[in-house]
Amino acid sequence: MPFPLPKFDQTKDEAAPAVIAAHRAARAEGKSSMEGYLAGVEAWRRIHPDHTQAYASTQATEVIIRATLRLRTDA
């Protein structure tokens, strides 16, 4: 039986703090949720310019979702 590969934890990536900060800043400015996610993707790509848009979107979205869920469960 094949073993599943360990999943990369995006929250430990060097880009994670910038992604979360960009998302929070966009939302604090009253921008839509989508614009917040796009800001996070842009932050990821600034730190990892070699990553494709699709890969950066996946990684940044994962970081934002994990951060949001953590905040909601800590309350």
N, C-alpha and C positions, 0 to 999 in steps of 0.2 A: 504494500500500500504506500503510495507516495505521500510524503509529508508536505504540508503547505509551507511555502516560503515565508520567512518572517516579514511582516509588513514594516515598511519604513515609517518611522514616526516623524512626521513633518514638523511637529511642534518643537523638535530639538534642532531643526535646521537653523542656520545663522540668519535666514530671512524671516523667520517666524515673528520676532518682535516688530519688525518693520511692517509686515503684513497686517498684524493686529492693530498697530497704531494707525496705519492708513485707513483701515476699515472703520475704526472708531471715530477718527477725525471726520471722515466723509459723512458718517451718520450724525455726528454732533452738529455738522453744518446744515443738517436737514435734507441731505441728499437721500435718494431712494436706496433701498437695499441693494439693488443691482449696481448702482454707482459705487456703493461701499465695497462690494465684491470686486468690481473692476479696479478700484484703487488698490486693493490688496494684491491683485494680479500684477499691476504695474510695479508695486513695491518688490514683489518676488523677482520680476524680470530685471529690475535695477541691480539687484544683488547677484542674480544668475542670468546674465545676458545671453548665455549660450543655450538656455532652455527654450524650447518652442512655446508658442502661445498656448497651445492645448495642454502641454505638460504643466506649465506655470499656472494655468487656470485650475487644474486638478489639485495641485499642491496647495495653492493659496486658499482655495475653497475648503480643503480639509483642515487647514490651520484655523480658519475663521470659524468653521463649524465646531471644532473641538474646543476652541476658546469660549465660544458662546454657550455650549453645553456645560462646560465646567463652571461658568459664571452662574448659570441658572440652577445647577445642582448644589452650589455652595451656599445659596441664599437660604 
